[in-house]
Structure formats: structure tokens, C-alpha cells
């Protein structure tokens, strides 16, 4: 990635560390930037901060004030910041979900209990395998294993979500390709890699997959 993105991630990490202090376990680059599918001008920067326990609302608001677009301009399409913890089970408990950026609608959820859980389950599963530690222990140590049954359920829930909320199914096509590869091989990969994998097995889907990839590469 470019120097401005790396500089931004370093500054973002420093602000998260300064705000959360001893509550922080680590900071992790997730999503396309971690799997190798990042597209400059089109992709978001997905970052997770893992914490040891529940956060006070004041701490969440303080963090938002230090890292949102007004305080720290994002050089990508936008920042998707998740602050989460792991409790007794393998499913992440989300403390904060912030979406903000130059080409992204601002959204701040200080209580993410009503957010669709499948995105966080899939992000955590993929991040454990592909995430990059910006601070703290390696992701395979910080993130617990997500049971296959929970990942399969999340794949199905994500496709149901697209069917209900996204009239344009091109994002669903890539999500389905990536999920299919996980189901078949037990491994997660970047969406572009998964699309090539799917097209090799179903040539009759190649045109639809390529159309979806073209839409993904277009500036947001």
C-alpha cells in the first residue's frame, strides 16, 4: 500500500493506543488491505481494535472524536473501525462500530448489539487467518478460533442480507464465491482470488464474476 495509507494506519494506531490504554489488546488491519485485495480509490480500510472488557460510553465517544474523518482524514474511501472483545465464547462482542470517510456515509454505533452479527463473525474468522497486527500480539493469538458451524451460518446470513438489502447483487456474487471456497476447502481468500477460483470451476459464471470484480474496482 502507499505511504500515505501506511502513515495513516500508524497515526490511527497511535491514537487508539493513547485513548484505550490498558484496555487495549491489539490493533489489526483486516479486510481487503490484509488479504491482498485492496484497490486504491475504491476500497475501505478495515481496522479492528480488540479490548479486554466492556468499554464505558465516554471511552467510546473519546475514541470516535480522535479518529473520525474530521479528526484524522482517511486516505482511502473510508475507515471501518470495529472495537470488539471476546468473552466466554468464540463470537466477537462489538463495543463500537464506526464508519466514516471521504466517500462513505458516517455511521457511529456505540451499541452494536442490533447490528447484523454475521459481518463481525466473518471478519473475525478471516482476520485471524489474514489480519495484520498494527499493535499487539499476532492475530492468531488475539482472535480465538471461530467454529466452522458458526462461519457457515454467517455465510448464509450474509447472503440473506444481500437478498433483502442490496438490489444490485454484484457484491453478493463475490461474497458467495468467497464463501463457496471456504465451504469447499476450509480456507478464506481475497474476493478477487475467490472469484478466479469460482470461475475455474464454473466457467458459465465467469462473465458475472468479472462484472462483479469490475464494479468492485470502480472508485467508490
N, C-alpha and C positions, 0 to 999 in steps of 0.2 A: 504494500500500500504506500501511498505518497507520504512525503514528510509532514505535510500539514495534518493528515489523519493521525499519524503516529504521535505528533506533538499534541494534538487534541486529546488523544487517549491518555497520554501521560499526565496532562493537566487535569483531565476528568478524574483519573485515578487518585491523584493527589488531593483533590477536593473531597472525594468520597472518604478517603482515609482520614482527612482532617475533621470531617463532620461526624463520622460514626465512631471513630476512635477504637476503643477496646471491644465495642460491639461487633466490629467487622472481622469476618473470617478471611475473605479474599474478594478480589475483583476479577471478572473473567470476560474476555471478549468471546462472543457467541455468534450464532447465525452465519450468514454468508461470508463475513470477514474472517471467520475462523475456519470454515470448511473449504475455502479457496474459491468461492463463487461470488466474491464481492465485485460489483460493477460500479466504477466511479460515475457519479452523477445520477445513478438510479437506485443504488442500494442504501439501506439504513445501516447504522451502526448499532448492533445489539450488544448490550453490556449487562451483566448480572453482578450484583453485589450480594454476597452471602453474609448473613448475620447470625449471631449466636442465639438470639431470642427475640421476642416481640419488641418492637420499637414504639416509643412514645410518639404521639402525633406531632409534637413540637420538633422532634428529631427529623421526622419525615418532611415536614414543611421547611425546615432549615436546609435539608439536602436539596430539595427542589429549587429553593431560592439560589443555591450556589452553582447548580449545574444545568439549569434550563437554558433555553435559547437566548433569553435576554441576558443572562449572566455569562454564558460560555457558548458563543456561536458554534454550531456544528458544521464541519466542512462537508458532510455527506447530506443525503436527502433529509436525514433527521436522526435523532437519538431515540432508541427504545431502551430505557433503563428499568430493569426489574430488581427490586430488593427483596430477597426471599430468605427463608430459613427452612431447615429440615428438622422435624420433630421426631415423634416416635415411629413414623412410617416413612416410606420412600417418596411420598408425594410432596412437592415443594409447597410451602405456605408463603404466599406472596404478601409482603408488607407494603410495597409501593410499586405502582406501575406508572411510569412517566413516558409519554410520547410527545416529542416536541422537536421542531426543526424548521429549516427554511422552506421546505416543501412538504411539510407534514402537519396535519391538524393537531393542535395542542390538546392533550388529554392527561389529566392527573387523577389517579385513583389511589387515595390514601388507604382505602379498604378494598382489597381486590377479591373479597370472598364471593362476590357476584360475577366476577369475570369468568369467561369460558376457561375451564381448568385444562382443557386438552392442549392449548398452546404452551402452557408452562410445563406440563409433563413432557411434551415432545422436545421443547427447548432444553430441559434439564438432561434428558436422555442423550440427545445429540451433543450437548455441551460437555458432558462427562467424557465423551469419546474424542471430540474435536476441539473443545474450548481451549483458549489460550489464557494462561494466568497473567494478569497485569499486576497483581499483588496477591500474596498468599500462597498456599500450597497448590500443587498441581490439581487440575480439575478431577482426575480420577480418585484423588484423596478427599477432596472437598465435597464432591457430589456422591451420594450413595447410589448403588445400582438401582435402576428402575425395572421392576419385574416386566417380563415380556407381555404378560397379560394386560398390564396397565398401559403399556405402549400400544398394543393392538387396539385396545378400547379407545385410546386417544386418537389414533389414526382414523378410526371410524367416525368419531365425534367431529374431527376436523373437516371431514368430507361432508358430513351432515350440515355443519355450519356454513360451508360454502354454498351448498344447495339452497339454504334458506336466505343467506345474506348477500351473495355475490352473483348477480345476473350474468356477468362475464366469467365464464368458467375456466379461463386460461390459467389463473393461479391454482385452481383446483386440479388441473391436469398435472402440473408439476408436483404438487403435494401428493397426488395419487401415485405418480411414478416413484417418488422417493419412498412412500410407504410400501409400495409393492416390493421394492428392492429389499427393504427391511424384512418384510414378511418372508420373502424367498431365501434371503441369505443371512439375515440376522445382523445386518450392518447398515449404518447410516452414511450418506454421502451428500455432497452438494447437489442442488437441484439440477444443475446442468449435467453433471455426471450421471445422475439417476435417469435423466431424460434420454441420454445416449444409451444407457443400459436397457431402458424400456424399448427404445426404437429398434435395437438389435434383436429383441425377442418378438416384437410385434411391428414389423415393417409397415403394416397398414395404419399404424398410429403415428408414423414418422412426421407426416405433414402437420398434424395437430400439435405434436410436441414441439416442432420447430416454430410454429406460430406462437406458442406459449413462451418459448425462450426469447423470441424476438420482442414480444411485449415486455418481458422481464428486463431486457437490456435497454429499453427506451427510457430516457430521462423521466423521472417522476414529477 
